[in-house]
């Protein structure tokens, strides 16, 4: 099980009231919410291994150089992201608690959590569940391993299990073609404009006809006229520079160097004394005990 940890702790932060605090009044809503999410996932899905994948760089340079608009709307006045201060202060504590538990966590300099997830999913020979609220990771689904996305858009209590069939049913494209589809239609939440005038239906029709962005490029290169929805060929010709740049931005990296990980879910905490200290300091007794109970029985 690969956790898109930033996606989950943002959801926890906005889903649990900031009035949930430690004894000194410091908000701990994201910490408590995330721990309860992990406990529920472990209890209901019984993974043998769990990795908390982290953002070492939320807006990597190689993506910004390819497409300067990438996440530009999220850049704060100081040049950093617009993470609420009350959440930003909780992230180091989240990392400390996961470390004390012995739940593997990993980030990679210059890359996002998505790229860590993509690399681990590609390297894992067995089944993989990716837990995220980010549709970009639909590009990783494949039924032959399988790699599934446990999509949290409706909340952790109503996970949507997304495989290739679900992507096809929702978007009308082959399951593994989601990245090309998203490149064409764009994604305002990431600052991707898409091809002007190409929406979901036209993007799906193009991918279905030509198979991929590469197939579309070849058709444009050879002067092929058939198979393009009305007016779309000219729009694509004008957008070729964007398509080349955006593909690099949208495509999750699947071969970044990562350290060796022991991702096995521990039955008991790695650092029990440290876990007790953190639990007492941050008023985490309830969620910590729920996670302890979940990992103790996982796989039984």
N, C-alpha and C positions, 0 to 999 in steps of 0.2 A: 504494500500500500504506500503510494507516494502522495504526500500532502503538499498542496500548494499553500504553504503556511501563510504568506501574506494575504492571500485571498480569504483564508479562514479567520485570521485574527482581525481583519477589517470587518468581516461579517459579525464576528463576536462583539467588536467594539460598538457597532451600531445596533446590535440586537439585544445587548444587555445594558441596562441603565448605568450612566456614569455615577449615579448615587451609590453603586456597589463599590465600596472602598476598603482600604486597609484601616487599621486602627488610627493612623495619623491623618486620615482623610484623603490619601492618595488613591485615585481611581485604579481599580484592578479588574474592571469589567471585561476587558479583552483577554486577560490571563485566565480568569475563571471560565469565560465562555469557551475559549479554545480548549482548555483541559476537558470540559464537559463534552465538547464535540469529539475529541479524540477518544474519550471513554466510550461514547455511544458507538462510534465507528468500530472500535475494537470489540465491543460486546456483540454488535450485530453482524459484523463481517468476518470476525476471527482471522485476521491476517497473521501469518507467521513472522512477517517482517514489516517494519514501518520506518519510513524516512521522512523527516520534516525538511522539505526543500525550501531554501531561503533565497531572498534577493540579496546578492552582493552588490548589484548595481541595478537600480530600478529603470534606468534609461541608458543602456549601454552605448558607448561611443560609436561602435560600428553600425548600430541601427540609426542613430542620429545623423551620422555622416551620410548614410544612404538616403534618409528621408528626414530633413530637419523638423518637419511637423510632428514627428513621432512623440507622443505624450507631451507636446509643448504646452498644451493648456493646463497641465498639471504642475508646471514649474512655478515655484513660489518666488517671491521678491528676492530672496537670498540665493536663488539658483537651485535650491533643493526642491524636493517634492513637497506637496501640501498635506502631508500626514498631520492630523491634529496633534498638538503637543501632548495631550493626555494619552494618546495612543502611542506616540513615539517613545514616551518614557517607559511604557510597558514592554516594549519589544526586547530589551536586554534581559528583563526578568523572565520573559517567556523562554529565552534561550537558556538561561541558568536553570530553570525548572526542568526543561527537557533534558539538559545535561545531567542533572541529578537523578532523574528517572532512569537514564540510560537509553532514551529514545534517540536514535541516530538523527543528526541534523547536518546539513551540508549546503554550502553556497560556493560559488566560484567567481573569483575576481573578474569583473568585466562582463558578467552574465546575469540574467534574471533567473528566478526560480523556475520559470517555464523551461529554460534550457537545461537546467539540472534534471528536471523531470523527464525531458525528452531523452537525455543521455542515459539515465538509469533505466527508463522503459525499454530503450533499444538494446541495452546490454543484458537485461533480465531474460533468461530463456523460458521462464514460466509465466503464469498468469500475473497481470498487473492491474490494480485498481488505482486510478488517479482521482484524487478528491479535490475539486476546484469549483469555483463559480465563474471561471473564465472560459468562454466559448473557444478561444484560440486553441485550447488543448484538445478540441475535438479532432484536430488533424492527426493526433496520435492513435486514434482508435483503430483497431484491427481485430478481426474475428478469429484469425488463425492462431494467435498466441494463447489467449486473447489479451488485448489491452482495452480496458473499459474506462470510461469517465463516470465517476459518481458526481453528478452535477448538483450543486447546492443552491441553485437559483430559488427554489421554493423552500429552502431551509434544510437543516441537517436531519430533521425528522421526516422529510418527504424527498429523499434523494431520488434523482432520476438516473437510472442506469443507461448510459449512452454507449452503444456500439455502432458498427457500420450501418446496420439496418435503421437505427434511430436517426442517424445523420441523414441518410437517404430519404427517410419518410418526412423529416422536417424541412430539408433544404432542396431536395430533388437532385442531389449530386451523389456520385459514388462516395462511400464512406470515407475513403482516404484522400478525397479531393477537397476537403474543407478549406485548407490554406489557400488554394488557388481561387476558390469561390469567394473567400473573405477578401482577398486582394482585389478582385474585380469590383465587388460591391462596396468595399470600404468598411471602416469601423470608426465612427466619430469618437467613441470612448478612448481610442488609442491615437487619435489624430491622423487616421488614415482616410484620405478623402475619397478613395475609390475612383473608378473611371466615371467622369461626368456623364449622367444619363443612363448609366448601367445599374439597375437595381437587382433585387433578388432573382426575379424571374428570368431576366436577360442573362445574368451571370450563370444561373443554373443551366439555361439552354446552351450557352457557349461551352461550359465544361462538359455537358452531356454529349455535345456534338464533337468537340475536339479533344476531349480527354484531360487536358491540362493547359496551363499557361504556355508551356513549351509547344503544345500542339497548335494553340492559337497563333503563336509567333510564326511557326512554320507556314501556317495558312496565309498569314499576312505577307510573309516573305515571297511565297510562290504566286501571289496574286489571286489565290482562290477566292471566288465570290460567293459560292453556295454555302449554306449552313449558318450564315450570319443573320441573326434577327434584324429586322428592318432598322436601318440607320446605325447599327452597332459597329460595322466595319470601320467607318470613318472615325467614330469615337475612339476605337481601339488604336487606330493608326496614330491619332494625335496624342494618345496616352502611353505610348511605348516606353518612353523614358521613365514615367511613373511606375509602370508595371515591373520593369527590371529592378528598380529601387525598392519598391514595396514588397516584392517577393522575398528579398533578403530580410526585410523587417518582420514580415508575418511568419516566415518559416522558423520553426523552433529548431535550435541547434541540437544535434543528437550525438555529437562526438567530442564534447569538451573533456579535457583531462580532469579527473576527479580522484580524490584520495580513496584508498581502500576503506570500505565501510563494514562494520559489523551491524547489519540492519535488523538482526533478530530481535524480536520483541522480548524484553526481559521480564521474567516472572516476578522478580524483586528489584528494588531500586539499586542503581549502581552506587550511589552515594547517599545512603539513608540518613546520615546525620545532617548532611547539607540540605537534603530535602525537608527535613524537619525544621531547620532554620528558616528556609524560604517559606514554608507553610505558615509558620508562626509570624514571620515578619509581614507577610502580605495577606494574611487572613484567607488562606486557601484550603482550609481543612476539608470542607465538603467536596470540592472538585478533585482534590488530590486523593482522597479516600475512594471516590468513585472510579478514578482511573486505576488506582492500585487494585481494586476489586476486579476491574475489567481485565487487566493484563494478567492477573493471577489465574484466571479461568480461561484465558484465550486458548483456543485449540482443544479444549477438553471435549 
